[in-house]
Amino acid sequence: MALSSSRSWRYNVFLSFHGPDVRSSYLSHLRKQFERNGIITFNDQEIERSQTIKPELTRAIQESRISIVVLSQNYASSSWCLNELVEILDCKETGQIVMTVFYKVNPSDVRKQIGGFGKAFKETCQGKTETEIQSWTKALTYVANIEGEHSLNWVNEADLIEKIATDVSNKLNASLSRDFDGMVGLEDHLGKMKSLLHLENNEAMIIGISGPAGIGKTTIARALFNQLSFSFPLRYFMGNVKGSYRRTDCDEHGLKLRLQEQLLRKILNQKRMKISHLNVIYERLGNQKVLIILDDVDHLEQLDALARDISWFGHGSRIIVTTEDQELLQQHGINNVYNVAFPSSEEALGIFCLSAFKQISPPDGFGRLAERAAELCSNLPLGLCVVGSSLRKKKEDEWEVVLHRLETSLDRDIERILKVGYDGLHEKDQALFLYIAVFFNYTKCDHLSAMLADLDERHGLKTLVDKSLICISTNGDIQMHKLLQQVGTQEIKRQEPWKRHILIDPYEICDVLQSNTGTGTVMGISFDITEISKVSISKKTFRRMCNLRFLRVYKRRIDKNVEVHIPEEMEFPHGLRLLHWKAYPSKCLPPTFHPEYLVELNMQHSQLEKLWEGTQPLTNLTKMNLSGSGNLKEVPDLSNAKNLELLDLSGCMSLVEIPSSISNLHKLQELMMMFCINLEVIPEGLNLMSIETVNMVGCLRLRTFTPSFMSFNLRHIFLTRCEKLQSLPDIVSTELITLNVNGCQSLQRVPNCFHSTKVALNFTKCFNLSQEARKSIIQRSFLDGRKYVGTRSSNKWARLPGWACLPGNEVPAEFNHRAKGNSLTILPESSDKPLYASAIFKICIVISPKNKVGSNLPKIICLRMNKFVCSCPCYDFQVYNKISMSSVFAHLSTEHLFVFLYVLDQKDHSLGVLSEILFKIESGPNFEITECGAQMWTEETPALETIECGAEETENVDEGKSRRSFWSCLLLCCFIVCCIVIFAWGKKTIDF
């Protein structure tokens, strides 16, 4: 592989156009907008046009990052333009971006060379060779299939130009970052990966990247993500999958749920999303074009959770998996695999020099030393970077000392090489390195500041970043490579026992806790009790460890039984910041426990019946997790936990009530109370201003759910299987995405209206809903479709995620187009009311289960066929709207109604007048569609119904206007009076 760096581009944009059509109008405004946005455009004003493309024009195309093809009515009348187009598409194969603008021409005319566009093309082809004609035809067909902007869809051309300039800026910003400049061999890696990705193929694909730790898999994946992400509406780079999988203290099913939550939160930009089953990923991402990179996978279960069925993702989707275990890829059926090879000696030297000297070759006098260092690192890229960084700015004699130590060491293991970076740190920075290695990898920087309040870590973090020992992600997470974590744990083991700040050896910790031999030096204990059969803790064990800040006791294996005895008189250190104790064996924390400095309290699967008595100072507490504590009967007073963000009481089966003190947790974002099977009531008047997720799945005795959630950011409410629940409160949030009350068999009343326009309403198996509730769900669960008609912005035409499902065996009468079976034909009502292709429809279908759902995931596919009324040839147009509904339909035994909106993409908005529309619904082998109905929303159609809450809002608005008018008049009168007084006083003064 050649020593290569990121490609540099002379121009941002090359414009291909037919001058007479656009130069003096549209194009001049577009160029001006590009200039204002700082986009460098190639200017062809001085190039004389001819039949053949000029060399300087070819060079300009090749040196432009983006080519924009402006297809106008007479574009194909110029062989110059057609030759430009062929050259542009050739350059696309080497990584150039191609965008299209259809200026007053139909894409179909370009694709098929018909109409006025086709006539001009045929005239140009006269006298040309067959080879030229075929290359032009192929190029026009290809470019017409590139989704672009259609000028006829825009009322205001200035808005169109601004949109194109914004898109170009976004694509330029998403181009290969300068962070990857100079990375040796990277372009070769990316080229080989792109050949495996087959980006021109419209099928969804999954590809693997394998190789040993530290060889550069993550770097290749990140660079690839950086280059390709702009082409995918939904994309996410999920780093350290292995670390995420191991950090969660729950069973395999729970681990998979947490992985899916992490992915969906990021890719859908819903940071507090919670899910309760494993098919949500297919429901939310089904039929979407996604780019997902799963970095550092080491278990088959991780792939099962995140990429079980690639076919359920949309056309063109790509999932890329990096792993050290190639066999794991084979087990998952991933056959397209890129094996990252070790760099050559030349490349290894280049990698090392970039890290040590910031240039690709060594400076004078350092050539031999650099070659020795690269050889000692065994050509491993991570080792080359770390050792190079540690030797940066050192003198030649200092290099000799370091290299001599590496050469004379009997242990050539890479851990020894990486340790060079650690050895170069100051003592405080070494301590910070060890804390991150043991406790804080993937911890947010602001949380680290709270944890390490006694240690100024800000300078140390910068030092660790500069030396390539950690990196800080864009969302503020601290990340350390697993090999460097091993360096940290090994370094702790090498320290003299009485000097250790952190204890990690389980047998040593067992001895310290039992014999009370701890010292004030110890600041952290990470105790894996998996290999210990029994430990009895001395009541005075923590007295001598007065500086203990971090205490973690855990088991790697859930099925391992360990006897842990804690005396009632035991005293925890007063300065604890982090207390993670899985399966805590006592009924209560010691009476002397002081949580005033505590930032995180995690006591999952404990034997606790209560935490403490009375009110404690909890100002610093941000997370409290007591999940799985089946004996917990009492939640402490949380009045002082003003900074609490997460409260997890899931699986606390003895809990009957929660304290009213949670009412004023203004920063609480997640309230998790799944399977609190004895919980009966929720305190009224909860003032949770920041709440985003409420999960109370399986609270079997919960009868009322009446808190007034004032948060306008509330996104998810899960109340599945709350069998005694009778009513739901009003929800003011306009951001609500999920309301799941599946299996709430006693539920009768629901809110009068839903303020969110995109909420998914799951009322399956809610058999006691009142008629008013059913009407509210069906009629008031979607946005008035008129707001979408004629909207310019392309994202406004995305298919809405909102839907509703509830028991029912007949399409309601308000759906004025109805038919038995799974198909429905809609005809114009009269000649005065034509049927437009731009119409928006609300669809209602009756779903009847045939038998028990099998292995096939249930889904709904809506096929729409348009028949046009026009003098030109008619074309059938098909649109698929696939909704993966496995969790909704999986356990249905009776008929249900499923209601959703059907909205066309913007590119289909100008299809014209139709003679008929045919809807056909497909549902898979396990369900039958017995009836379907549709209701059309058009710009002329009045609102479907008078929504009571809307009327109230209008009334309130009118009342507000009247009130504002009164006060405005009053203020005006006061102002006039003041002016008169001032004037009179001034006049009197002058007279005086």
Long-range contacts (C-beta under 8 A, 24 or more apart in sequence): 1-185, 1-188, 1-189, 1-343, 1-344, 1-347, 2-185, 2-188, 3-184, 3-185, 3-346, 3-347, 3-350, 3-360, 4-184, 4-185, 4-186, 4-187, 4-188, 5-181, 5-182, 5-183, 5-184, 5-186, 5-187, 5-360, 6-176, 6-178, 6-180, 6-181, 6-182, 6-183, 6-186, 6-187, 7-95, 7-176, 7-187, 9-63, 9-64, 9-65, 10-60, 10-63, 10-64, 11-40, 11-41, 11-42, 11-60, 11-63, 11-64, 11-65, 12-39, 12-40, 12-41, 12-64, 12-65, 12-66, 12-168, 12-172, 13-39, 13-40, 13-41, 13-42, 13-64, 13-65, 13-66, 13-67, 13-68, 13-168, 14-41, 14-42, 14-60, 14-61, 14-64, 14-66, 14-67, 14-68, 14-88, 15-41, 15-42, 15-44, 15-67, 15-68, 15-70, 16-67, 16-68, 16-69, 16-70, 16-81, 16-84, 16-85, 16-88, 17-69, 17-70, 17-72, 17-75, 17-81, 18-70, 18-72, 18-74, 18-75, 18-77, 18-78, 18-81, 19-49, 20-74, 21-72, 21-73, 21-74, 21-75, 21-103, 22-70, 22-72, 22-103, 26-70, 26-103, 26-151, 26-157, 26-161, 27-70, 29-157, 29-158, 29-161, 30-161, 30-164, 30-165, 33-161, 33-162, 33-164, 33-165, 34-165, 34-168, 36-165, 37-165, 37-168, 37-169, 39-165, 39-168, 39-169, 39-172, 49-78, 49-80, 50-80, 51-79, 51-80, 52-83, 53-80, 53-83, 53-84, 53-87, 57-84, 58-87, 61-87, 61-88, 61-91, 62-91, 64-96, 65-96, 65-97, 65-172, 65-175, 66-96, 66-97, 66-98, 66-99, 66-168, 66-171, 66-172, 67-91, 67-92, 67-96, 67-97, 67-98, 67-99, 68-98, 68-99, 68-100, 68-101, 68-164, 68-168, 69-98, 69-99, 69-100, 69-101, 69-143, 70-101, 70-103, 71-100, 71-101, 71-102, 71-103, 71-105, 71-107, 71-110, 71-117, 71-143, 71-144, 72-103, 72-104, 72-105, 73-104, 73-105, 73-116, 73-117, 73-120, 74-120, 75-105, 75-117, 75-120, 76-110, 76-113, 76-117, 76-118, 76-120, 76-121, 76-124, 76-136, 76-140, 77-120, 77-121, 77-123, 77-124, 78-124, 79-124, 79-128, 82-124, 82-136, 82-139, 82-140, 85-136, 85-139, 85-140, 85-143, 86-135, 86-136, 86-139, 89-139, 89-142, 89-143, 95-194, 95-227, 97-171, 97-175, 97-230, 98-143, 98-146, 99-146, 99-148, 99-164, 99-167, 99-168, 99-171, 100-143, 100-144, 100-146, 100-147, 100-148, 100-149, 101-148, 101-149, 101-151, 101-164, 102-148, 102-149, 102-150, 102-151, 102-152, 103-151, 104-151, 104-152, 107-144, 107-148, 107-150, 107-907, 108-144, 108-875, 110-140, 110-143, 110-144, 111-140, 111-141, 111-144, 111-145, 112-141, 113-137, 113-140, 115-872, 147-907, 150-906, 150-907, 150-910, 152-910, 153-792, 153-906, 153-907, 153-909, 153-910, 154-792, 155-790, 155-792, 156-792, 159-792, 160-792, 163-792, 163-793, 163-794, 170-230, 171-230, 174-226, 174-227, 174-229, 174-230, 175-226, 175-227, 175-230, 176-223, 176-226, 176-227, 177-226, 180-219, 180-222, 180-223, 180-226, 182-354, 182-360, 183-219, 183-223, 183-354, 184-343, 184-347, 184-350, 184-351, 184-354, 184-360, 185-343, 185-347, 185-350, 186-219, 186-220, 186-223, 189-216, 189-220, 189-223, 189-338, 189-340, 190-220, 190-223, 190-224, 190-227, 192-338, 193-220, 193-224, 193-338, 194-224, 196-336, 196-337, 196-338, 197-228, 197-318, 197-320, 199-228, 199-231, 199-318, 201-316, 202-315, 202-316, 203-315, 203-316, 204-310, 204-311, 204-313, 204-314, 204-315, 204-316, 204-317, 204-318, 204-319, 205-310, 205-317, 205-318, 205-319, 205-336, 206-307, 206-310, 206-318, 206-319, 206-320, 206-321, 206-334, 206-336, 207-318, 207-319, 207-320, 207-321, 207-334, 207-336, 207-337, 207-338, 208-320, 208-321, 208-322, 208-323, 208-326, 208-329, 208-334, 208-336, 208-337, 208-338, 209-320, 209-321, 209-322, 209-323, 209-337, 209-338, 209-340, 210-322, 210-323, 210-324, 210-325, 210-326, 210-329, 210-337, 210-338, 210-339, 210-340, 211-324, 211-339, 211-340, 211-341, 212-324, 212-380, 213-324, 213-382, 213-481, 213-482, 213-483, 214-380, 214-381, 214-382, 214-383, 214-414, 214-481, 214-483, 215-340, 215-342, 215-380, 215-381, 215-382, 216-340, 216-381, 216-382, 217-295, 217-296, 217-322, 217-323, 217-340, 218-295, 218-296, 218-322, 219-381, 220-322, 220-340, 221-293, 221-295, 221-320, 221-322, 222-293, 224-293, 224-320, 225-291, 225-293, 225-320, 228-291, 228-318, 229-291, 231-291, 232-289, 232-290, 232-291, 232-316, 232-317, 232-318, 233-288, 233-289, 233-290, 234-267, 234-268, 234-285, 234-288, 234-289, 234-290, 234-291, 235-267, 235-290, 235-291, 235-292, 236-263, 236-266, 236-267, 236-290, 236-291, 236-292, 236-293, 237-293, 237-295, 238-262, 238-263, 238-266, 238-292, 238-293, 238-294, 238-295, 238-306, 239-295, 239-296, 239-473, 239-479, 240-295, 240-296, 240-442, 240-479, 241-294, 241-295, 241-296, 241-297, 241-298, 241-302, 241-306, 242-296, 242-297, 242-298, 242-299, 242-302, 242-482, 243-296, 243-441, 243-442, 243-482, 244-442, 245-298, 245-299, 245-301, 245-302, 247-442, 249-554, 249-582, 249-602, 249-604, 249-605, 250-604, 250-627, 250-628, 251-558, 252-301, 253-278, 255-301, 255-305, 256-301, 256-304, 256-305, 257-305, 259-302, 259-305, 259-306, 260-305, 260-306, 263-292, 263-306, 267-292, 270-715, 270-716, 270-737, 271-692, 272-669, 272-670, 272-692, 272-693, 272-715, 272-716, 273-693, 273-715, 273-716, 273-737, 274-670, 274-672, 274-693, 274-695, 274-716, 274-718, 276-674, 276-695, 276-697, 276-718, 276-720, 276-740, 277-887, 278-305, 279-857, 279-884, 279-886, 279-887, 279-890, 280-887, 281-306, 282-309, 282-312, 282-857, 282-884, 282-886, 283-883, 283-884, 283-885, 283-886, 283-887, 283-888, 284-801, 285-312, 285-313, 285-314, 286-312, 286-313, 286-314, 286-859, 286-882, 286-883, 286-884, 287-313, 287-314, 287-880, 287-881, 287-882, 287-883, 287-884, 288-313, 288-314, 288-317, 289-313, 289-314, 289-315, 289-316, 289-317, 290-314, 290-317, 290-318, 290-319, 291-317, 291-318, 291-319, 291-320, 292-317, 292-318, 292-319, 292-320, 293-319, 293-320, 293-321, 293-322, 294-319, 294-320, 294-321, 294-322, 295-322, 296-322, 296-323, 296-324, 296-482, 297-321, 297-322, 297-323, 297-325, 297-328, 298-323, 298-324, 298-325, 298-328, 299-328, 300-328, 300-331, 300-332, 303-328, 303-332, 304-332, 307-332, 309-857, 312-857, 312-884, 342-379, 342-380, 343-379, 343-381, 344-379, 345-374, 345-375, 345-379, 347-379, 348-374, 348-377, 348-379, 348-381, 348-384, 349-374, 351-381, 351-384, 351-385, 351-388, 352-377, 352-384, 352-385, 352-387, 352-388, 353-388, 354-388, 355-384, 355-385, 355-386, 355-387, 355-388, 355-389, 355-392, 355-468, 356-388, 356-389, 356-391, 356-392, 357-392, 365-396, 366-396, 366-399, 369-396, 369-399, 369-400, 369-403, 372-403, 372-407, 373-399, 373-403, 373-406, 376-403, 376-406, 376-407, 376-412, 376-417, 377-414, 377-417, 378-412, 378-414, 378-417, 380-414, 380-417, 382-414, 382-418, 382-481, 382-483, 383-414, 383-417, 383-418, 385-468, 386-417, 386-418, 386-420, 386-421, 386-467, 386-468, 386-469, 386-484, 387-417, 387-418, 387-420, 387-421, 389-421, 389-466, 389-467, 389-468, 390-420, 390-421, 390-423, 390-424, 390-467, 391-420, 414-483, 415-483, 415-486, 415-487, 415-490, 418-483, 418-484, 418-487, 419-487, 419-490, 419-491, 421-467, 421-468, 421-469, 421-484, 422-469, 422-487, 422-488, 422-491, 424-467, 425-463, 425-464, 425-467, 425-469, 426-463, 428-455, 428-456, 428-460, 429-459, 429-460, 429-463, 429-464, 430-491, 431-455, 431-501, 432-457, 432-460, 432-461, 432-464, 433-460, 433-464, 433-469, 433-470, 433-488, 434-488, 434-491, 434-492, 434-501, 434-502, 435-502, 435-523, 435-524, 435-550, 436-464, 436-470, 436-478, 436-480, 436-488, 437-480, 437-484, 437-485, 437-487, 437-488, 437-489, 438-485, 438-488, 438-489, 438-492, 438-502, 438-504, 438-524, 438-526, 439-524, 439-526, 439-550, 439-552, 439-578, 440-478, 441-478, 441-479, 441-480, 441-485, 442-477, 442-478, 442-479, 443-477, 443-478, 444-475, 444-476, 444-477, 444-478, 445-472, 445-476, 445-477, 445-478, 446-476, 447-599, 447-600, 447-622, 448-478, 450-577, 450-599, 450-620, 450-622, 451-549, 451-550, 451-577, 451-578, 451-599, 452-549, 452-577, 453-577, 453-597, 454-547, 454-549, 454-575, 502-526, 503-527, 506-530, 506-531, 506-532, 507-532, 510-535, 512-541, 513-537, 513-538, 513-541, 514-538, 514-541, 516-540, 516-541, 516-543, 516-544, 517-544, 518-542, 518-544, 518-545, 518-548, 519-544, 519-545, 520-544, 520-545, 520-546, 520-547, 521-547, 522-547, 522-548, 523-547, 523-548, 523-549, 523-550, 524-548, 524-549, 524-550, 524-551, 525-550, 525-551, 525-552, 525-553, 526-550, 526-552, 527-551, 527-552, 527-553, 527-554, 528-554, 528-555, 528-556, 529-553, 529-554, 529-555, 529-562, 529-564, 530-555, 530-556, 530-557, 530-560, 530-562, 532-562, 533-562, 533-563, 534-562, 534-563, 534-564, 534-565, 535-562, 535-563, 535-564, 535-565, 536-565, 537-564, 537-565, 537-566, 537-567, 537-570, 538-567, 538-570, 539-567, 539-569, 539-570, 539-571, 540-571, 541-570, 542-570, 542-571, 542-572, 542-573, 543-571, 545-573, 546-573, 546-575, 547-573, 547-575, 548-573, 548-575, 548-576, 549-573, 549-575, 549-576, 549-577, 549-578, 550-576, 550-577, 550-578, 551-576, 551-578, 551-579, 551-580, 551-581, 552-578, 552-580, 552-581, 553-580, 553-581, 553-582, 553-584, 554-580, 554-582, 555-582, 555-583, 577-620, 579-603, 581-606, 582-606, 583-607, 584-608, 587-631, 588-612, 595-621, 596-620, 599-623, 601-625, 603-629, 604-628, 604-629, 605-629, 606-632, 607-631, 608-632, 609-633, 609-634, 609-654, 610-634, 610-636, 611-635, 611-636, 612-636, 615-639, 615-640, 616-640, 618-642, 618-644, 619-643, 622-646, 624-648, 626-652, 627-651, 627-652, 627-672, 628-652, 630-654, 635-659, 635-662, 637-661, 638-662, 638-665, 639-664, 641-665, 642-666, 642-667, 643-667, 644-668, 645-669, 645-670, 646-670, 646-672, 647-671, 647-672, 648-672, 649-673, 649-676, 650-674, 650-675, 650-676, 650-695, 651-675, 651-676, 652-676, 653-677, 653-678, 654-678, 655-679, 656-680, 657-681, 657-683, 658-682, 658-683, 659-683, 660-685, 662-686, 662-688, 663-687, 663-688, 666-690, 669-693, 670-695, 671-695, 673-699, 674-698, 674-699, 674-718, 675-699, 677-701, 682-706, 682-707, 683-707, 684-708, 692-716, 693-718, 694-718, 696-722, 697-721, 697-722, 698-722, 700-724, 705-729, 709-733, 719-744, 720-744, 720-762, 731-755, 737-801, 738-762, 741-766, 742-766, 742-888, 747-773, 748-773, 749-773, 750-776, 750-777, 751-776, 752-776, 752-780, 752-947, 752-948, 752-949, 753-780, 753-947, 753-948, 753-949, 753-950, 754-780, 754-781, 755-949, 756-802, 757-782, 757-783, 757-800, 757-802, 758-783, 758-800, 758-801, 758-802, 759-802, 760-801, 760-802, 760-803, 760-804, 761-802, 761-803, 761-804, 761-805, 761-806, 762-805, 762-888, 763-804, 763-805, 763-806, 763-807, 764-805, 764-806, 764-807, 764-888, 764-889, 764-892, 764-896, 765-807, 765-891, 765-892, 765-894, 766-806, 766-807, 767-807, 769-806, 769-807, 774-806, 774-808, 777-804, 777-806, 778-804, 778-806, 778-812, 778-814, 778-844, 778-897, 778-899, 779-814, 779-944, 779-945, 779-947, 780-945, 780-947, 780-949, 781-899, 782-842, 782-899, 782-901, 783-901, 784-937, 784-943, 784-944, 785-840, 785-842, 785-901, 785-903, 785-937, 786-937, 786-938, 786-939, 786-941, 786-943, 788-840, 788-903, 789-838, 789-840, 789-937, 789-938, 789-939, 790-838, 790-909, 790-939, 791-906, 794-906, 796-906, 797-903, 797-904, 797-905, 797-906, 797-909, 798-903, 798-905, 799-881, 799-901, 799-902, 799-903, 800-900, 800-901, 800-903, 802-900, 802-901, 803-883, 803-898, 803-899, 803-900, 803-901, 804-897, 804-898, 804-899, 804-900, 805-885, 805-888, 805-896, 805-897, 805-898, 805-899, 806-896, 806-897, 807-894, 807-895, 807-896, 807-897, 808-846, 808-895, 808-896, 808-897, 809-846, 809-848, 809-895, 809-930, 810-846, 810-931, 811-844, 811-845, 811-846, 811-897, 811-931, 811-932, 811-933, 812-844, 812-897, 812-933, 814-935, 814-944, 814-945, 815-842, 815-844, 815-933, 815-934, 815-935, 816-933, 816-935, 817-933, 817-934, 817-935, 817-936, 818-931, 818-932, 818-933, 818-934, 819-931, 819-932, 819-933, 820-930, 820-931, 821-929, 821-930, 821-931, 821-932, 822-920, 822-921, 822-922, 822-923, 822-928, 822-929, 822-932, 823-918, 823-919, 823-920, 823-921, 823-932, 824-918, 824-919, 824-920, 824-932, 824-933, 824-934, 825-916, 825-917, 825-918, 825-919, 826-916, 826-917, 826-918, 826-919, 826-934, 826-936, 827-915, 827-916, 828-914, 828-915, 828-916, 834-913, 835-913, 835-914, 835-915, 835-916, 835-917, 836-912, 836-913, 836-914, 836-938, 837-866, 837-868, 837-877, 837-904, 837-908, 837-909, 837-910, 837-911, 837-912, 837-913, 837-914, 838-904, 838-909, 838-910, 838-911, 838-938, 839-917, 839-936, 839-937, 839-938, 840-901, 840-902, 840-903, 840-904, 840-936, 840-937, 840-938, 841-901, 841-902, 841-919, 841-934, 841-935, 841-936, 841-937, 842-899, 842-900, 842-901, 842-902, 842-934, 842-935, 842-937, 842-944, 843-899, 843-900, 843-901, 843-902, 843-919, 843-921, 843-932, 843-933, 843-934, 844-897, 844-898, 844-899, 844-932, 844-933, 844-934, 844-935, 845-897, 845-898, 845-921, 845-929, 845-931, 845-932, 845-933, 846-895, 846-896, 846-897, 846-929, 846-930, 846-931, 846-932, 847-889, 847-892, 847-895, 847-896, 847-897, 847-898, 847-923, 847-927, 847-928, 847-929, 847-930, 848-895, 848-927, 848-928, 848-929, 848-930, 849-889, 849-892, 849-893, 849-894, 849-895, 849-926, 849-927, 849-928, 850-925, 850-926, 850-927, 850-928, 851-926, 852-926, 853-889, 853-890, 853-891, 853-892, 853-926, 854-925, 854-926, 856-924, 856-925, 856-926, 857-884, 857-886, 857-924, 858-884, 858-885, 858-886, 858-888, 858-889, 858-890, 858-923, 858-924, 858-926, 858-927, 859-883, 859-884, 859-885, 859-886, 859-923, 859-924, 860-885, 860-898, 860-900, 860-921, 860-922, 860-923, 861-921, 861-922, 861-923, 862-900, 862-902, 862-919, 862-920, 862-921, 863-919, 863-920, 863-921, 863-922, 864-902, 864-917, 864-918, 864-919, 865-917, 865-918, 865-920, 866-911, 866-914, 866-917, 867-914, 867-915, 867-916, 867-917, 867-918, 868-911, 868-912, 868-913, 868-914, 868-915, 869-912, 869-913, 869-914, 869-915, 870-912, 870-913, 877-908, 877-911, 879-904, 879-905, 879-908, 889-926, 889-927, 892-927, 895-930, 902-934
